[in-house]
Amino acid sequence: MSIEQHRQEFASALRSYNAMETTKRRHFDYMTMLDTKKKKFNLTATETESDLLESLLRDHHEEVVAFKGRCESLKTRNSDAHAALFEYIGNLNKAMAPLAESVGH
C-alpha cells in the first residue's frame, strides 16, 4: 500500500486532522498561559479569559467530531485509503515527536 497512491482520497480527512491538531494546540497553549499567570503572579483567569478557554475547547471538540466522521466515511468508502491515512499520521507523529517533546506538547 502506498501513501502517495491514496493521498487524494484521504486529503479531506487529513485536513480535518490538521484542524484538530491546531485547535488542540491553541487550547493547550492558552490553558498553559493562564496556568502560568496563576502560578507566577497568583492571578486568576478573568471571566473573559475563562470564556475564551471554554470556546477553544469547544472548537477542538467540534474538530474531533469532524475528523472522526471523515475517518468513518473514508473507511467505508476505501479501507486502503483509511489505512494509508493512519500510516501517514503515524509517520508524521513519529517524525515530529522530538519537536513535541522539546516544547512540552
C-alpha positions as CSV (number, residue, x, y, z in Angstrom):
1,M,0.0,0.0,0.0
2,S,1.3,3.4,-0.9
3,I,0.5,6.5,1.0
4,E,1.0,8.6,-2.1
5,Q,-1.4,6.4,-4.1
6,H,-4.2,7.2,-1.7
7,R,-3.3,10.8,-0.8
8,Q,-6.1,12.4,-2.9
9,E,-8.6,10.0,-1.3
10,F,-7.7,10.9,2.3
11,A,-6.9,14.6,1.7
12,S,-10.2,15.8,3.3
13,A,-9.7,13.6,6.4
14,L,-6.1,14.8,6.7
15,R,-7.2,18.5,6.5
16,S,-9.6,17.7,9.3
17,Y,-6.8,16.1,11.3
18,N,-4.7,19.2,10.8
19,A,-7.5,21.4,12.0
20,M,-8.0,19.1,15.1
21,E,-4.3,19.4,15.9
22,T,-4.4,23.2,15.5
23,T,-7.3,23.6,17.8
24,K,-5.8,21.2,20.4
25,R,-2.5,23.2,20.4
26,R,-4.4,26.5,20.6
27,H,-6.4,25.3,23.6
28,F,-3.4,23.8,25.3
29,D,-1.2,26.9,24.8
30,Y,-3.9,29.2,26.1
31,M,-4.6,27.0,29.1
32,T,-0.9,26.8,29.8
33,M,-0.6,30.6,29.6
34,L,-3.5,31.0,32.1
35,D,-1.9,28.4,34.4
36,T,1.4,30.2,34.3
37,K,-0.3,33.5,35.1
38,K,-1.9,31.9,38.1
39,K,1.4,30.2,39.3
40,K,3.7,33.1,38.7
41,F,1.5,36.1,39.6
42,N,-1.3,34.5,41.6
43,L,-3.8,36.0,39.1
44,T,-7.0,34.1,38.4
45,A,-8.3,34.0,34.9
46,T,-10.9,36.6,34.2
47,E,-14.3,35.7,33.1
48,T,-13.4,36.8,29.5
49,E,-10.3,34.5,29.6
50,S,-12.3,31.6,31.0
51,D,-14.9,32.1,28.3
52,L,-12.2,32.1,25.6
53,L,-10.7,28.9,27.1
54,E,-14.1,27.2,27.0
55,S,-14.6,28.4,23.5
56,L,-11.2,27.0,22.4
57,L,-12.1,23.6,23.9
58,R,-15.5,23.7,22.1
59,D,-13.6,24.4,18.8
60,H,-11.4,21.5,19.4
61,H,-14.3,19.2,20.3
62,E,-16.0,20.1,17.0
63,E,-12.9,19.3,15.1
64,V,-12.5,16.0,16.8
65,V,-16.1,15.1,15.8
66,A,-15.5,16.2,12.3
67,F,-12.3,14.2,12.0
68,K,-14.0,11.1,13.4
69,G,-16.8,11.5,10.9
70,R,-14.5,11.9,7.9
71,C,-12.4,8.9,9.0
72,E,-15.5,6.7,9.3
73,S,-16.7,7.8,5.9
74,L,-13.3,7.2,4.4
75,K,-13.1,3.7,6.0
76,T,-16.5,2.9,4.4
77,R,-15.5,4.2,1.0
78,N,-11.9,2.9,0.8
79,S,-10.4,1.0,3.6
80,D,-6.9,1.1,1.9
81,A,-7.0,4.9,1.9
82,H,-8.1,4.8,5.5
83,A,-5.1,2.6,6.4
84,A,-2.8,4.9,4.4
85,L,-4.1,7.9,6.2
86,F,-3.2,6.4,9.6
87,E,0.1,5.2,8.3
88,Y,0.8,8.8,7.2
89,I,-0.3,10.3,10.5
90,G,1.8,7.7,12.4
91,N,4.8,8.6,10.4
92,L,4.2,12.3,10.9
93,N,3.8,11.9,14.7
94,K,6.9,9.8,14.9
95,A,8.9,12.3,12.9
96,M,7.6,15.2,15.0
97,A,7.9,13.6,18.4
98,P,11.3,15.2,19.2
99,L,9.9,18.6,18.5
100,A,6.8,18.0,20.5
101,E,8.8,16.8,23.5
102,S,11.1,19.9,23.3
103,V,8.1,22.3,23.6
104,G,6.2,20.2,26.1
105,H,3.3,19.0,24.0
